[in-house]
Amino acid sequence: MVNTLNSGMSAKVLLITGISRGLGRALALEMAKRGHTIVGCSRSQEKLHSLSTQLSPDDPSKHLFLLADV
């Protein structure tokens, strides 16, 4: 990812649709590594759960995931 996504930017809450796979998942993983809180939605509960445990195994309340079809 481009390093300028977080240059000079303090931790933010990011809304990502289609978070369970592809670009949405990659973006969520990268932005969580950079300290941002993620709010995301997907049509797959199983994939949301998988991402949730991957992003915040120690603090499940850090990010919010919603089952939705946008």
OpenMM code with the backbone's topology and positions (N, CA, C; nanometers):
from openmm import Vec3, app, unit

residues = "MET VAL ASN THR LEU ASN SER GLY MET SER ALA LYS VAL LEU LEU ILE THR GLY ILE SER ARG GLY LEU GLY ARG ALA LEU ALA LEU GLU MET ALA LYS ARG GLY HIS THR ILE VAL GLY CYS SER ARG SER GLN GLU LYS LEU HIS SER LEU SER THR GLN LEU SER PRO ASP ASP PRO SER LYS HIS LEU PHE LEU LEU ALA ASP VAL".split()
positions = [
    Vec3(0.0838, -0.1179, 0.0000),
    Vec3(0.0000, 0.0000, 0.0000),
    Vec3(0.0878, 0.1236, 0.0000),
    Vec3(0.0328, 0.2317, -0.0453),
    Vec3(0.1035, 0.3581, -0.0502),
    Vec3(0.1198, 0.4137, 0.0910),
    Vec3(0.2373, 0.4570, 0.1230),
    Vec3(0.2674, 0.5062, 0.2566),
    Vec3(0.1956, 0.6363, 0.2907),
    Vec3(0.1493, 0.7111, 0.1923),
    Vec3(0.0853, 0.8400, 0.2181),
    Vec3(-0.0553, 0.8263, 0.2753),
    Vec3(-0.1108, 0.7071, 0.2800),
    Vec3(-0.2441, 0.6886, 0.3360),
    Vec3(-0.2511, 0.7304, 0.4825),
    Vec3(-0.1394, 0.7243, 0.5507),
    Vec3(-0.1407, 0.7554, 0.6933),
    Vec3(-0.0406, 0.8647, 0.7296),
    Vec3(0.0157, 0.9334, 0.6319),
    Vec3(0.1165, 1.0336, 0.6657),
    Vec3(0.0501, 1.1520, 0.7342),
    Vec3(0.0889, 1.1735, 0.8584),
    Vec3(0.0351, 1.2850, 0.9343),
    Vec3(-0.1080, 1.2666, 0.9812),
    Vec3(-0.1645, 1.1495, 0.9620),
    Vec3(-0.3043, 1.1268, 0.9972),
    Vec3(-0.3113, 1.0537, 1.1307),
    Vec3(-0.3882, 1.1091, 1.2247),
    Vec3(-0.4060, 1.0400, 1.3527),
    Vec3(-0.5049, 0.9255, 1.3336),
    Vec3(-0.5150, 0.8396, 1.4335),
    Vec3(-0.6042, 0.7237, 1.4246),
    Vec3(-0.7473, 0.7687, 1.3973),
    Vec3(-0.8122, 0.7046, 1.3026),
    Vec3(-0.9473, 0.7378, 1.2595),
    Vec3(-1.0355, 0.6140, 1.2632),
    Vec3(-1.1642, 0.6366, 1.2489),
    Vec3(-1.2603, 0.5283, 1.2298),
    Vec3(-1.2907, 0.5230, 1.0812),
    Vec3(-1.2698, 0.4067, 1.0199),
    Vec3(-1.2892, 0.3908, 0.8767),
    Vec3(-1.4074, 0.2994, 0.8488),
    Vec3(-1.4937, 0.3391, 0.7557),
    Vec3(-1.6055, 0.2564, 0.7121),
    Vec3(-1.5679, 0.1917, 0.5797),
    Vec3(-1.5724, 0.0585, 0.5774),
    Vec3(-1.5360, -0.0161, 0.4576),
    Vec3(-1.6493, -0.1127, 0.4236),
    Vec3(-1.7049, -0.1009, 0.3039),
    Vec3(-1.8066, -0.1960, 0.2591),
    Vec3(-1.7362, -0.3069, 0.1810),
    Vec3(-1.7959, -0.4238, 0.1767),
    Vec3(-1.7334, -0.5370, 0.1076),
    Vec3(-1.6037, -0.5777, 0.1750),
    Vec3(-1.6056, -0.5802, 0.3068),
    Vec3(-1.4840, -0.5983, 0.3860),
    Vec3(-1.4368, -0.7433, 0.3951),
    Vec3(-1.5177, -0.8371, 0.3558),
    Vec3(-1.4832, -0.9780, 0.3815),
    Vec3(-1.3851, -1.0376, 0.2814),
    Vec3(-1.3598, -0.9699, 0.1695),
    Vec3(-1.2670, -1.0273, 0.0718),
    Vec3(-1.2093, -0.9191, -0.0191),
    Vec3(-1.1098, -0.9565, -0.0925),
    Vec3(-1.0514, -0.8683, -0.1923),
    Vec3(-0.9928, -0.7398, -0.1361),
    Vec3(-1.0166, -0.6311, -0.2084),
    Vec3(-0.9618, -0.5018, -0.1718),
    Vec3(-1.0112, -0.4537, -0.0362),
    Vec3(-1.1379, -0.4765, -0.0051),
    Vec3(-1.1920, -0.4352, 0.1242),
    Vec3(-1.1219, -0.5027, 0.2402),
    Vec3(-1.0973, -0.6313, 0.2270),
    Vec3(-1.0276, -0.7065, 0.3326),
    Vec3(-0.8830, -0.6593, 0.3456),
    Vec3(-0.8152, -0.6423, 0.2333),
    Vec3(-0.6761, -0.5963, 0.2348),
    Vec3(-0.6653, -0.4582, 0.2980),
    Vec3(-0.7574, -0.3699, 0.2645),
    Vec3(-0.7576, -0.2352, 0.3206),
    Vec3(-0.7817, -0.2395, 0.4715),
    Vec3(-0.8757, -0.3222, 0.5145),
    Vec3(-0.9043, -0.3349, 0.6577),
    Vec3(-0.7821, -0.3851, 0.7338),
    Vec3(-0.7157, -0.4852, 0.6820),
    Vec3(-0.5974, -0.5407, 0.7481),
    Vec3(-0.4869, -0.4359, 0.7587),
    Vec3(-0.4624, -0.3636, 0.6513),
    Vec3(-0.3566, -0.2631, 0.6507),
    Vec3(-0.3887, -0.1456, 0.7435),
    Vec3(-0.5109, -0.0974, 0.7375),
    Vec3(-0.5474, 0.0184, 0.8188),
    Vec3(-0.5538, -0.0170, 0.9679),
    Vec3(-0.5932, -0.1402, 1.0000),
    Vec3(-0.5932, -0.1842, 1.1401),
    Vec3(-0.4495, -0.1908, 1.1924),
    Vec3(-0.3563, -0.2367, 1.1079),
    Vec3(-0.2151, -0.2397, 1.1466),
    Vec3(-0.1649, -0.0996, 1.1791),
    Vec3(-0.2200, -0.0005, 1.1109),
    Vec3(-0.1784, 0.1386, 1.1304),
    Vec3(-0.2510, 0.2050, 1.2469),
    Vec3(-0.3345, 0.1278, 1.3168),
    Vec3(-0.3969, 0.1782, 1.4383),
    Vec3(-0.5372, 0.2342, 1.4232),
    Vec3(-0.5957, 0.2234, 1.3047),
    Vec3(-0.7299, 0.2761, 1.2835),
    Vec3(-0.8357, 0.1770, 1.3309),
    Vec3(-0.9504, 0.2288, 1.3705),
    Vec3(-1.0645, 0.1455, 1.4064),
    Vec3(-1.1449, 0.1214, 1.2800),
    Vec3(-1.1884, -0.0018, 1.2597),
    Vec3(-1.2580, -0.0406, 1.1374),
    Vec3(-1.4050, -0.0686, 1.1658),
    Vec3(-1.4913, -0.0112, 1.0832),
    Vec3(-1.6327, -0.0447, 1.0792),
    Vec3(-1.6561, -0.1003, 0.9398),
    Vec3(-1.7046, -0.2232, 0.9320),
    Vec3(-1.7193, -0.2849, 0.8011),
    Vec3(-1.8443, -0.3679, 0.7893),
    Vec3(-1.8868, -0.3879, 0.6652),
    Vec3(-2.0040, -0.4729, 0.6416),
    Vec3(-1.9765, -0.5674, 0.5255),
    Vec3(-2.0468, -0.6800, 0.5313),
    Vec3(-2.0338, -0.7841, 0.4310),
    Vec3(-2.1595, -0.8705, 0.4330),
    Vec3(-2.1772, -0.9496, 0.3286),
    Vec3(-2.2912, -1.0413, 0.3228),
    Vec3(-2.2608, -1.1765, 0.3860),
    Vec3(-2.1358, -1.2014, 0.4233),
    Vec3(-2.0964, -1.3320, 0.4762),
    Vec3(-2.0603, -1.3237, 0.6242),
    Vec3(-2.1441, -1.3797, 0.7089),
    Vec3(-2.1184, -1.3807, 0.8535),
    Vec3(-1.9917, -1.4583, 0.8868),
    Vec3(-1.9701, -1.5688, 0.8199),
    Vec3(-1.8521, -1.6520, 0.8454),
    Vec3(-1.7231, -1.5749, 0.8150),
    Vec3(-1.7204, -1.5036, 0.7029),
    Vec3(-1.6008, -1.4270, 0.6657),
    Vec3(-1.5816, -1.3067, 0.7575),
    Vec3(-1.6910, -1.2470, 0.8040),
    Vec3(-1.6802, -1.1367, 0.8991),
    Vec3(-1.6190, -1.1852, 1.0300),
    Vec3(-1.6628, -1.3003, 1.0757),
    Vec3(-1.6095, -1.3562, 1.1992),
    Vec3(-1.4602, -1.3860, 1.1851),
    Vec3(-1.4227, -1.4429, 1.0717),
    Vec3(-1.2821, -1.4733, 1.0453),
    Vec3(-1.1976, -1.3463, 1.0473),
    Vec3(-1.2447, -1.2424, 0.9824),
    Vec3(-1.1713, -1.1157, 0.9787),
    Vec3(-1.1656, -1.0528, 1.1171),
    Vec3(-1.2743, -1.0596, 1.1893),
    Vec3(-1.2803, -1.0028, 1.3237),
    Vec3(-1.1750, -1.0650, 1.4146),
    Vec3(-1.1626, -1.1960, 1.4126),
    Vec3(-1.0637, -1.2619, 1.4971),
    Vec3(-0.9220, -1.2332, 1.4501),
    Vec3(-0.9049, -1.2095, 1.3218),
    Vec3(-0.7725, -1.1783, 1.2685),
    Vec3(-0.7310, -1.0346, 1.3041),
    Vec3(-0.8246, -0.9412, 1.3000),
    Vec3(-0.7930, -0.8013, 1.3254),
    Vec3(-0.7728, -0.7697, 1.4724),
    Vec3(-0.8527, -0.8297, 1.5582),
    Vec3(-0.8442, -0.7926, 1.6996),
    Vec3(-0.8657, -0.9126, 1.7919),
    Vec3(-0.7697, -1.0046, 1.7945),
    Vec3(-0.7857, -1.1220, 1.8802),
    Vec3(-0.7875, -1.0873, 2.0293),
    Vec3(-0.7211, -0.9789, 2.0676),
    Vec3(-0.7144, -0.9415, 2.2087),
    Vec3(-0.8259, -0.8484, 2.2531),
    Vec3(-0.8824, -0.7709, 2.1596),
    Vec3(-0.9865, -0.6725, 2.1920),
    Vec3(-1.0977, -0.6767, 2.0875),
    Vec3(-1.1941, -0.7682, 2.1020),
    Vec3(-1.2995, -0.7833, 2.0021),
    Vec3(-1.3901, -0.6610, 1.9877),
    Vec3(-1.3877, -0.5704, 2.0850),
    Vec3(-1.4740, -0.4523, 2.0752),
    Vec3(-1.4073, -0.3352, 2.0027),
    Vec3(-1.2834, -0.3517, 1.9588),
    Vec3(-1.2110, -0.2438, 1.8897),
    Vec3(-1.2745, -0.2119, 1.7545),
    Vec3(-1.3203, -0.3120, 1.6826),
    Vec3(-1.3771, -0.2939, 1.5492),
    Vec3(-1.5230, -0.3396, 1.5488),
    Vec3(-1.6002, -0.2883, 1.4533),
    Vec3(-1.7422, -0.3233, 1.4430),
    Vec3(-1.7679, -0.3821, 1.3053),
    Vec3(-1.8306, -0.4988, 1.3020),
    Vec3(-1.8621, -0.5672, 1.1771),
    Vec3(-2.0115, -0.5944, 1.1714),
    Vec3(-2.0721, -0.5630, 1.0566),
    Vec3(-2.2155, -0.5769, 1.0386),
    Vec3(-2.2476, -0.6642, 0.9190),
    Vec3(-2.3454, -0.7509, 0.9363),
    Vec3(-2.3936, -0.8334, 0.8252),
    Vec3(-2.4926, -0.7487, 0.7470),
    Vec3(-2.4571, -0.7134, 0.6235),
    Vec3(-2.5433, -0.6271, 0.5423),
    Vec3(-2.5108, -0.6434, 0.3953),
    Vec3(-2.6096, -0.6202, 0.3120),
    Vec3(-2.5930, -0.6198, 0.1667),
    Vec3(-2.6168, -0.4770, 0.1196),
    Vec3(-2.5086, -0.4078, 0.0862),
    Vec3(-2.5185, -0.2666, 0.0484),
    Vec3(-2.5420, -0.2543, -0.1004),
] * unit.nanometer
topology = app.Topology()
chain = topology.addChain("A")
for resn in residues:
    res = topology.addResidue(resn, chain)
    for name in ("N", "CA", "C"):
        topology.addAtom(name, app.Element.getBySymbol(name[0]), res)
